[in-house]
Amino acid sequence: MTTLLLTLLLTLAQALSPGVRPLPPPLVVTRWWDPPPTPYAAGHRGVDLAAPVGAELRAVGPGRVHHAGPVAGRGVLSLTLPGGLRTTYEPVRPLVAEGEEVTTGQVVAVLTEGTHCTTPCLHWGLLSGTTYLNPLTVLPHQAPRLLPLTPEDG
């Protein structure tokens, strides 16, 4: 039941505001989302995206800045999106302040050095309440393209 509810919430959020990429293409995932089996177990509660230090990070949707500042010694930015979803970016130097409204695609932070990855990366997360979700699900999906059949395809 919880999974169904979260799926419906994500679908509604996507319908209201198609997301944009937090970094320019191509997105290179260096570590995939790997949710823990229980809330307190080990897991990877987001995705790591390769990017150089100094890369500009964009808001994946419209919303309001929930937090902009240090958490456990590293810069963190979290944005509340429509429908109550919250997306997080770290390690960053936020360019926006708590409570500020942001627009889809707005540059909201700059990637800084961090220890989460062996090479510079953005750790990008998505939450619904206290439940972590796969952040890649908020990105727009390209429509499938059907290629014409050729005589060889028979």
C-alpha positions as CSV (number, residue, x, y, z in Angstrom):
1,M,0.0,0.0,0.0
2,T,2.8,2.4,0.9
3,T,4.6,1.7,-2.4
4,L,1.4,2.3,-4.3
5,L,0.8,5.6,-2.5
6,L,4.4,6.8,-3.2
7,T,4.2,5.8,-6.8
8,L,1.0,7.8,-7.2
9,L,2.6,10.8,-5.5
10,L,5.6,10.6,-7.8
11,T,3.4,10.3,-10.8
12,L,1.4,13.4,-9.7
13,A,4.5,15.4,-9.0
14,Q,5.9,14.5,-12.5
15,A,2.6,15.5,-14.1
16,L,2.6,18.9,-12.4
17,S,6.2,19.8,-13.2
18,P,8.5,17.8,-15.4
19,G,11.9,17.9,-13.9
20,V,15.2,19.0,-15.5
21,R,18.6,17.5,-14.9
22,P,20.6,18.8,-11.9
23,L,23.7,18.8,-14.1
24,P,24.1,19.3,-17.9
25,P,24.0,16.2,-20.0
26,P,25.2,13.6,-20.1
27,L,24.4,12.4,-16.6
28,V,27.1,9.9,-15.5
29,V,25.9,7.8,-12.6
30,T,28.9,6.6,-10.6
31,R,26.8,4.9,-7.9
32,W,23.1,4.0,-8.2
33,W,20.3,4.3,-5.7
34,D,20.4,1.2,-3.4
35,P,17.7,1.6,-0.8
36,P,18.2,-0.1,2.6
37,P,15.9,-3.0,3.5
38,T,14.9,-1.1,6.7
39,P,15.1,2.6,7.6
40,Y,18.2,2.2,9.8
41,A,20.1,-0.3,7.6
42,A,23.0,0.4,5.3
43,G,22.2,1.5,1.8
44,H,22.7,4.3,-0.7
45,R,19.9,6.7,-0.3
46,G,20.5,8.6,-3.6
47,V,22.6,8.6,-6.7
48,D,26.1,9.9,-7.3
49,L,26.6,11.9,-10.4
50,A,30.1,12.6,-11.8
51,A,30.8,16.3,-12.1
52,P,33.8,18.6,-11.7
53,V,34.2,20.8,-8.6
54,G,32.6,24.2,-9.5
55,A,29.8,22.7,-11.6
56,E,26.6,24.7,-11.5
57,L,23.7,22.7,-10.1
58,R,20.1,23.3,-11.1
59,A,16.8,23.0,-9.4
60,V,15.1,19.9,-10.9
61,G,11.7,21.5,-10.4
62,P,10.0,24.5,-8.9
63,G,9.9,24.8,-5.2
64,R,11.1,26.4,-2.0
65,V,14.5,26.1,-0.3
66,H,14.0,23.8,2.7
67,H,17.7,23.9,3.9
68,A,20.8,25.6,2.7
69,G,23.9,25.2,4.8
70,P,26.3,22.8,6.5
71,V,25.2,19.3,7.7
72,A,27.9,17.1,9.3
73,G,30.6,19.3,8.0
74,R,29.5,19.5,4.3
75,G,27.3,21.9,2.4
76,V,23.8,20.6,1.7
77,L,20.9,22.1,-0.2
78,S,17.4,20.6,0.0
79,L,14.4,21.9,-2.0
80,T,10.8,21.1,-1.3
81,L,9.0,20.4,-4.6
82,P,5.3,20.4,-5.4
83,G,3.4,17.5,-3.8
84,G,5.8,17.5,-0.8
85,L,8.7,15.7,-2.4
86,R,12.2,17.0,-1.2
87,T,15.3,16.8,-3.3
88,T,18.8,17.1,-1.8
89,Y,22.2,18.1,-3.2
90,E,25.6,17.6,-1.6
91,P,28.5,18.6,-1.2
92,V,27.6,22.1,-2.4
93,R,27.9,25.8,-1.8
94,P,24.3,27.0,-1.9
95,L,23.5,30.1,-4.0
96,V,20.0,30.4,-2.5
97,A,18.7,30.9,1.1
98,E,16.2,29.0,3.2
99,G,12.6,30.0,2.4
100,E,13.5,31.3,-1.1
101,E,11.4,30.2,-4.0
102,V,13.2,28.6,-6.9
103,T,12.2,27.9,-10.5
104,T,12.8,24.8,-12.6
105,G,16.3,24.9,-14.1
106,Q,17.5,27.8,-11.8
107,V,21.2,27.5,-10.8
108,V,20.9,26.9,-7.0
109,A,24.3,25.7,-5.9
110,V,27.9,25.0,-6.9
111,L,29.5,21.6,-6.4
112,T,32.4,21.6,-3.9
113,E,35.0,19.1,-2.8
114,G,33.7,16.2,-0.7
115,T,34.6,12.8,0.6
116,H,31.5,10.9,-0.4
117,C,33.0,9.7,-3.7
118,T,36.6,8.9,-4.8
119,T,36.3,11.5,-7.5
120,P,34.2,14.7,-7.5
121,C,30.5,13.9,-7.6
122,L,27.1,15.2,-6.7
123,H,25.2,13.1,-4.2
124,W,21.6,13.7,-5.2
125,G,18.7,12.4,-3.1
126,L,14.9,12.4,-3.1
127,L,12.5,12.0,-0.2
128,S,8.8,11.7,0.4
129,G,8.5,12.5,4.1
130,T,11.2,10.3,5.7
131,T,11.2,7.7,2.9
132,Y,14.0,7.9,0.4
133,L,13.2,7.4,-3.3
134,N,15.2,7.1,-6.5
135,P,15.8,10.7,-7.6
136,L,16.2,9.6,-11.3
137,T,12.4,9.1,-11.3
138,V,11.8,12.9,-11.3
139,L,13.7,13.4,-14.6
140,P,11.7,13.6,-17.8
141,H,11.6,10.5,-19.9
142,Q,12.2,10.7,-23.6
143,A,9.3,9.4,-25.7
144,P,10.1,6.1,-27.5
145,R,10.7,6.4,-31.2
146,L,9.6,3.7,-33.6
147,L,11.9,3.2,-36.5
148,P,10.5,2.4,-39.9
149,L,10.7,-1.2,-41.0
150,T,13.0,-2.0,-43.9
151,P,12.6,-4.8,-46.4
152,E,15.3,-6.7,-44.5
153,D,13.2,-6.6,-41.3
154,G,10.6,-8.7,-43.1
